[in-house]
Amino acid sequence: MRGLRASVVALLIAATALPGAAPSVSAVAGPADPETASLVTLSVPDRTVMERLVASGADLTERVRPQLDGSVQVDAVVTPTQLTEIRALGAALASEAPAGTRADARKKPPSGDQIVVERALWYKSRDGYFLSVEASSSAAQAATLTVEWRGKRGTTGRAEMVAYVDAGAYLGHQFSTPVPADDRPQKITVTSTGGGSADAHVREWPDGERPDKHDRGYQKDFITQYMPPAQLNERVKTLHRQFPKLTDLITLPYRTNGYRRHAQAVIGTPPGAAVVITSNAYGSEGGDDLSVELVDPGTPGSALSVKLDGKLVTVSLGTDEAGAPVSTAADVVAAINATPGLPLKAALYRTDPGAGVMAPAQPVQLDDFLNAPADVSRKPAEVLALRIGTRRDGSRTGVLAYAQEHAREWVTPLVTIEAAERLLRNYGRDKATRRLLERTDIFIVPTVNPDGANYSFYDFNSQRKNMTNHCPPQQSDPALRNQWGVDVNRNYAVGSHDDGYFGASANCQSGTYAGPAEHSEPESRNVIWLAQRFRNIKFAMNVHSYGGYFMWPPGAYKAEGRVTLPRPTKKEEAFFERSSETILEAIAAERGTVIWPQQTGPVTDVLYSAAGNSADELWYDHGIYGWDFEVGADLWNAGTRTWQGVGFQPPFDEGHKEAMEFAAGLISLVGIAADYREQ
């Protein structure tokens, strides 16, 4: 079975479209078949349209790149129908977007503006030297800013900046992406078309504490493949068995819905004459055994009737005096639902009124459309946490690491497993690791959303949400099954959609559906239970992908006036920033990946509003310093001199490298906790 799963993973990776690729526009094969979804790069003409996309609940990734012409490029998962809807909002595929007019060419240059350099940073990665600059103008987005720099060995360079405007608020200017430099930049001059200018020295990024040196024989690299939930659970159970004195295994109290669905079939031809049949039982509990047929009784003036014979439901259509069937879709639905004792129910197809006359149909077997092997459990799932430390009694500073709130993010559980393996297997051989386990209390949840993860592995690799369907019947025919579920990271209770914050949706088919209520889902309740139960937890890392971000609260704002959740105090903000640079040092030490400065900061400053996310609730309700990794930083293509995205499920060689470096970052967070003293 291990080989079979690996093959499934390989096939799914091969089927994943690359950013920028156009989605398939082939017709839906049948009434029960979902449209093909693809990962694409969209071109959005301005931030106003970007906000429309977020408000619409479009399934956007965290890879957002502002452009010089004022447009924004963002990766998204879309079907052909969704792409049509997105185009109506003003976006287009990046490959089809017309060449933009430079933003400064459309504006009257301001005069006498004042320039402030917020940050001027250089870094050296495995790909060379890069420069990142953030500045602001008193003329706001009306200004056009240019950076010139001088570096070591007489090197020079010049690049233009992009105005960053979000929800109508000007947040400053920055580069679209860090720009390459021939050597270390030392000093910059920012000039404006309005005549303003400012100079600044360039400092190194990140400039945190260097990672601990490990003793000879330090072990790492324990990850060999992408792992579905069953393998992740077995891995943490194995670690607990091998290290019983250093670990506890915690079964979180709220079981998930389970990798299961009700069996369904569509009878007839939608939309005019079709009926959606849904079993009362889950498919794995007998629903898949049911069949439905529509028959012509062969006699004039027959009344519509329904009968059950074993597992077969037979609908005998009503006929007129000439013997022709006259039962409409609405008639068939009413008759099935009025017949007592049936193991299924019926509904009209989407919003169709059901006036079409149904034709006889051969028996159609119901199906839950789940393709995982039989040994993948369909029962409600237990979510496990592995607790690590020499004193697991609440007396040590707690660190919570949790991953895969979003099902399709296959790299993220590997980060937590690799970190757990390093901590436990090096305890007896490495002084620095021993210190961490003696001074901290670590809680690791490799997969918050196991149901969605199974669905991503075996059925629909772009699945973001869990598998609980809250949609009404008109949105619950089987062709829509890839759009069901709740976005777990929009289901929390601080800065939520219910509270009026921006960045989540009330539409049950949306990629950012917040659910019917705050904490409606067991997945979010489990995370908060840990914070409530173990009050010593002071730090948390929510591991996501992709795009290469490092973020902290506030994570949401109200659209009108762009009113964010309360910002941390200056002292708290300084701690977030200082700690982040130390963690980023550890990430960079693995293979030279540097998370961009412009993608490091509060969520609302560097990405977009995400109403009802977990880090906000942990911070505002529980006082936990909550961070968010977005693993999978862009890769530099030296040939084209451009940055390229990696996607949710990169080839395992790249996914493995991401897991290695972010596991080092996670262990660095444990080190920060080991030194933490509340004030």
N, C-alpha and C positions, 0 to 999 in steps of 0.2 A: 504493500500500500504506500510505503514511503516513496517508491519509485513512481507510482501512479500520480501521487500528489505533485511530485517534482515536475512530471510531464505536464500536468494541468497548469502549473505555474508557468512553465516555459511557453505553452500555447497561449496563455492569456497575455504574457508579456509581448509575444510576437504580434498579437492582435491589437495592442494598444497603439493608437495613432499618435504621431509626434506633434508637438506644438506647431501650429501653422498649417497643418494638413487639413484640407477641406473634408468635412464629414461626408459620409456616404449619403447619397440622395436617392438610393434605390427605393422603390415602393415597398410598403409593408407587405410581407409575403402572405399574410392571412389575418383574420380579425383578432387572433389571439397573440400575434407576434409584435413585440415592441419595435419601435424604430431603432436604427443603429445610432449610437452616441459616439462622439469623437472628441478628443482633446484638441482644441484649436486655439490659435492666437487671434484675438479680435482687435480691431482698430476702432477706438472710440474718439470722436472728434474733439471732445473737451470733457472736463470734469463734471459738467452738468449732466451730460449723457451717461457718464460713469455712475453718477448717483441714481439715475433712472434704472440702470441695470441692477445695482445693488437693491434698490427698492422693489424691483420686480421679482426678486428672489432667484435671479439667474445663478447658475451653479458656477461661480467664479472661483478661481484658485487664488492663492496669495501672491502669485507672480504678476506684479503690476509695474509697468515701466512707462513713466512720462516721456514724451518726445519733444524735440525742439520746436515743432510747429504748433505746440499746444495740445496735441492729441495725446491719448493714452493707449498703450497696448496692454492687454490683459489676457491671460489664458483662461479658457472656460471649457466646460464639458457641455456639449449641445447635441441635440438631435436636429434633423432637417427642419422639423416644425418649429422647434425652439429658435433655430437660427433665423427663420422667417420673422418670428416675433421680436427677436433682438434687432434685426434690421429695421423693423418698424419703430424701434426706440431711437434709432440713429447710429447704430454700430454696424460694422461690416467685418468680414474676414480681412486680416491684415494683408493677405496676398491679393485682395481685390480692391483695397482702399486706394483712392486716387492719391497722387503725390501731394503732400500737404503744402500749404503756403506758410512760410515762416511767420511765426506769431508776431515778431517785431515789425514785419512788413505791413501788417494790418493796423498798426497802432501809431498814433502820433507820439513821437518821443517826448518824454517829460524833460523838464529842465531843472537843474539845481537839486537833484535828489541826493539824499544821504545814504551811504552804503555802510552796512555793518557786516563784518565777517563773523559768522556764528561758529563755524568750525572749519579748519583747514588741516587735512590729515593725509598722510601718505602711508602706504603699507607695501610690504613685499610678500608676494605669494609665490607658489611654485611656478607661476607664469610671468613673474617679473615685478616691476614697480608700477603702482597705480596711485592716482590722486583722487581724493574726494573733497569737495568744497561745498559748504552751505553758507549762504549769505542772504541778506535781505535789503530791500530798497524802500525808502520812504515813499516812493511812487508805486509800491506794491507790484502787481503783475503787469502794470503798464510799462515797466522798465525792461530793458534787455541787457543782461549782464554777461560780461566776458571775463574769463580768467586767463591771465598769463603767469607763467611760473619760470623760475630759475632753479636749477638743481646742481648737484655735484658734477664735477668735471665739465662745467660750462654748459650743461644741457638746458634746453628751454622748451617751452610748449605753450599751446594756446587752445582753449576750448570754450564753448558757449554753454550757458546755463539754462535751465528750464524753470519757469515759474510753477510753483506747486500750490494749487488752489484746491481746497476741499470744502464741500458744502458752502461754497461762496466765500470762504475765509482764506485769505492769503497767508500761507505758512512759510514763505520764503522761496529762494531760488536754490537749485541744486543741479548737479549733472544728471542726465538721464540714467547713466550708469557710470561707475568709476572709469576714469580715462587712463590709458597706459602712458607711462613716462619712461624715458631712456635710462634714467637713474633717479636716485632719491631727490624729490622736489624739496627745496629748502625755504623758498619765499614766494609768495603770490601777490599779484595785484589784481583786484577786481575793479573793472570799469563799467560804467553805465552809458547808454546812449543819451542819457540826460546830463551827462557831464560829471556825475559823482564817481568817486574812486576810493578805494581803501586797500591798504597793504596788511599782510599778516605773515607771520612765520608758520611753517608747516610742522606739525608734530606727528610722531609715529602713532600708528593705530594697529592693533589695540595695545594699550600701554598698561596692562594689568600685571599682576604678579605671575611670574613664570611657574609652570607646573612643577609639582614635587618631583624630585629625582627618586627613582625607584632602585631598589637593591638588585644586584645581579640575579637573574633567573625570574624576573617579573614576567608573568604570563598574560597574554591577551590573544585576541583573534579566535573566538569560540563560535562564530557564526558561519554556517556553511550553506545556507539556503533561506529563501523566504519561507515563513512558517505560518500555516493557518492556526486558528485558535486551539484546536486539540493538541497540536505539537507545542504551542506556547505553554499551555497548562501543564503538559507532561514535563516540560523543561523546568518549570518552577517547582513542581512536585519532586523531581529528581534532585534538584539543588537542596530542597528541604531535607530529603532523606539522607543526602551525603553530608550535610552540615547541620545536624539537629541542634547543636549547641549554639549556633550562630543565627538561626532562623526560626521564624514561626510562619505557618501557612494560614492565612486568614481567608475564609470564605465570606465574601461580602453578602449582606443580608437580602439584597433584592435580586431575584432571578429575572433574567430577561424573558422576552416573549418566546424565544427559541427560534432556531432555523427551521421554520415551518410556515405554511400558508394553507388556506382553504383551497380545495380543488375547484377548478372552474372550467367552463366551456362557453363558447359563443355559438348559439344555434341560429342559423339564418344568415342573411346578408345585411350587414350594417351599411348605412345607419337606418334605412327605411323599414326593414322587416327583420329585426334581430332581437334576440333575447339573451341575456347574460345569466348563466346558471352558476350558482355557488353552493358548495356543500356546507352542511352545518358543521361537520367534523373537519379537522385538519386533514390534508391529503394523506399524511403519514399515518393517520388514525382511522382510515377507511374511506376518506373522501375520494381518493384516487381510484377506488374500485367501482364508483358509480358511473352509470351511463344514462343518456337521455335520447329519446327518439321522438320524432313527429310523424304521425301516420295519417294517411287518408283512409277513413273507415270504409270507403267504397259504396256508401249508400246515401241517397239524397236526404236532406233534412235532418242530418245527425247533429246531436248536441256535442259541444266541446266537453271532453272528459279527460281525467288523468288517473292513472293507476300505477301502482308499484308492484313489480314482480321480482323479488330478490333484490338485486342491485340495479335493475333496469327500471327507469321511469318512462312510461309511454304516455305521450300526449296525443289523444285522438282528436284531430281537428274537427271543428264544426263545418258542416256543408250546407249549401243552399238547396233549393228544390231541384236544381239541375245536377247536384252532386259535386259541385266545385267547392273547394275549401274557402271559407270566409273568415276564419278566426284571425284577428289581428295580433300583432305582437303584444299589445296591451291586454287583449283577451287571454292570451296564453300565460302572461305573467300573473294576472289575477287568478286564473284557474289553478295554477301550480301553488301559489301562496295560500289559496283557500282550501287546498286538499290536506286534511290532517294526516300526520304520521309520515310525511315525506322527509327524507334525509337531506333535503336541499331546498333552496329558495331561488326565486327568479327576480330579475330586474330588467327594466328597459335599458337599451344601449345608450349610454351617456345622456344627452339632453333630448333625444328623439322622442316625440310624443307617442310612438308606438302604433301609428295608424296603418302601417303597411301590413298586408295580408301575408301570413306565414305559409310557406310551402312545406310539403313533407320532407323529412330529413332522416337519413340513415342514423343508427345509433352512434352517438359521439361520447367517448369516454372522457370523464373529467380528469383534470391534471393539476397538480400544484406547481408545475413548471420548475421544480427544484432539481438540480442535476448533480449534487454532491454524491459521492459514494455512500452506500448503505451504512458504513460504519461511522459516518458523520452524524452525530446525535441530532434528532429533531426536537428534543425536549427543551423546556426552559433551561437556559444555561446558567451555571454558577460562574461568577466572576471572582478570580483569585487575586490576592495580594500577597507578595512575599515580603516578610518583615525581616530585616537584617541588622544585626548589631550584637555586641557582647552583653549589653544591658538593655533589654527591651521592656522596661518597666515604666516608661514615661519620664525618666529622670534625665534623658539626653535629648538634645535638640533633634526634632524630627524633620525628615525630608521626604516628600511625596513625589514620586515620578510616575506619571500615567500616560498611556499612549493609545492610539487608534480610536479616539472618539469618532474620527472619520474613517470609515471602513476601508477605503481604497488605498490608504497610506501604509503600504506594506513594509516600508523601511522602519517605521517608527517603533514597532514592538522590538525589533532587533536591537535598537539603541538601548532599551531597558534590559534586555536579556544579556547583552554583552557587558553592560555595566555591572549587573548582578554577578555574572561569572567572574569578572576581574576582582570584584571586592571579596568574594568568598574564597576563590582559589589562591589569592595572593596574601590572605590574612596571615598564614603561617610562615611566609617567606619574605615579606616586604614590610619594613618598618613603617613607611608612610601609610600603607593600607591598614595596617594594624591600628594605627592612631585613629583613622577614620571610623573604624568599627567600634572602637572603644569610646569615642566621643559623640557619636550620632546614632540615631534610630531611623532606619531607612525603610520606606514602604514603596514597593514597586508593583504596579499594575500593568502588565504588558499589553492587555487588550481590554479596553473599557466596553467596546461594542463588538462582542464576538459574533452575534447573529449577522450583522451587516458585513463583518469580515468574511464569514463563510460565504455569504452571497457574492462578495467581491471575488473570492477565489474561484468559485465554482459556477457562477451564473452570469454576473454582470460586473466586469472588473472596475467600472467607474462608479460603483455604488459608494455614496457618501454617507448616507443616513443609516438608521437602524432598520429593522424589518417590521415595525408595528404600523399597520395601516389604519389611519384615522379618517380616511377619505369616505365620503358618502357613496351610495351605490352608483351614482352617475359618473363618478371618477374612479370606479373600482373594477372596470373590466380588465381582463388579464393583459391586454396590450399595454396597459399603463403601469404594469407591476414594477418597472424599473424606476418609477417616479414616487413610489410610496415610501413612507418612513419619516422619522423625525431627525433633524440635525441635532445630535446630542449636544454640540457646543453652541447651541442657541436655546437650550432648554433650561438654563439656570435662572435664578431668581433675582439677580442684581443687574440693574441696567437692562432689563428685559424688554421684549417687544410689548408685553402687557403693560409695562411701565411707560411706554411711549418712546423707547429708544430705537434708534435707526440701525438697520443691518440684519434684520430677520424678517420672516414672512409668516402671514396667517394662512397662506395657501398650502394645502396639504400636499400638493404636487411640486412645490418649490424645493430647490436645492437647499434653501436655508429655512425650511419650515420649522417654526419654534415649538410645535406641538400644541395640543388643545389647552394646556395650562403649564405654568412653571412647575418644573420637576414632575411632569406627567410621566416621565420615562424612568425605568429602574436604573438605566445606565448613569444618568445624572445624579440620582439619589444615592447611588453607591459611592460616588466621588465625595459628595458632601458628607455622607455618613462617616467616612474616614476622618474628615476634618473635625466633625463634631465629637467623635468617639475618642480620638487621640489628640488631646489638646496640646501636646508637646510639638506637633507639626508646626514649624515656623517658615518652611520653605517648600515650594512646589514647582515642578517643571512639567508642563503639558507639552508632549512631544507630537508635533505635526509635520507635514510636508506639503508642498515643496516650495522653493524660492529663496531660501537662505535669509531668514529673518531671525531677529532676537528681540523679543518684545515683552512689555509689562503693562500694567494698568496705568491710566484708564483705557478701557477697550471699547467704549461705546459713548455715543452722544445722541442728543435729541436734534433732529434735523433743523427745526426752526431755531435759528440763532446759534446753531452748532454748540450747544451747551453740553459739555462732557460731564461724565461722573467726576467727583472731586479729584483733583490732582494730588499726588503725594506731596508732603511737605518738602521744602528744599533739602532737609536732612535725609528724608526717605528717598527722594529722587537721587541724591548723591550716592546713597548706598546701592540703589538699583544700578546706577551707571558704573560705579567702581567695581561692583561684583560682576557685572556683565563683561567688562573688559578682561577680568581675570578668567572667566569662563571661556571667552572667545580666544584667549591665549592658548588654552588647553586644546581647543578645537584646531587651531592653526598648527599646533605642534605635531599633529598626526600626519598630515600630508600637505600642509601649506594652504589650506582653505581659509580664507579670511572673510568673515561676514561683513558686508558693507556697512560703513558708519551710517549711511542714510537709511538703512534698514534695521537699525538698532535704536530702540526707544519705545515710548508708549505706543500702543496699538493705534490710537487715534491720530498720532503724529506721523507714523510711517506707513500705514496701510489704509484701512477704512474702518468704519464703525461696525462692530460685531455684537449686536445686542444679545444679552443673555449668555455670555461666554463664561467658562468655569473660572478662569483666573480672576475675573472681577469679583465673583462671589467669594472666592477664597480670600482675597485681599480685603474687601470692604466689610464682609460679615465676620471673618475669622482672623484678620490681622496676619495672614500668611503672605509672605513675599512670593507672589506667583508670576512665573515667567512662562514664555511660550517659545520653544524652538520651532522654526520652520526649517527642517533639514533639507538637503538637496539644493545647495547654492548653485547658481549658474556656472557653467564651465566656459572658460575663455578659449576661443578658437583663434589661434595665432595666425592661421591662414587668412581668415576673413576679417580678423581683428574685431570680432563681435562676441558678445556673451550669449550663450545658448542655454535654454532651460532643459531640465533633466526629466521632468514628469513624475507621476506618482509611483510608478513601478519601473524604474530604469533597469536595464540588464543587470543581473545580480552582481557582476563585478563592480559596477558603480554603486549599487545599493549597499554592498558590503563595505565599501570605503566610507560611505556616508555614516553607516552604523558605527564604524570604528572611531571616526573623529567626534561624533556627537556623544558617544559613550564616554569619551575622554572629557568632554564638556560637562556631562552629567556628574561624573566623579569629581570634577572641579567644584561643582555646586555643593557636593557633600563636604568638600574641604572648607568651603566658606561657612557652611553650617557648623563644622567642627570648631571653628574659631569664633563663632557668633556669641555675643553677650548682649542680652537685652538691656536697654537703657531706659 
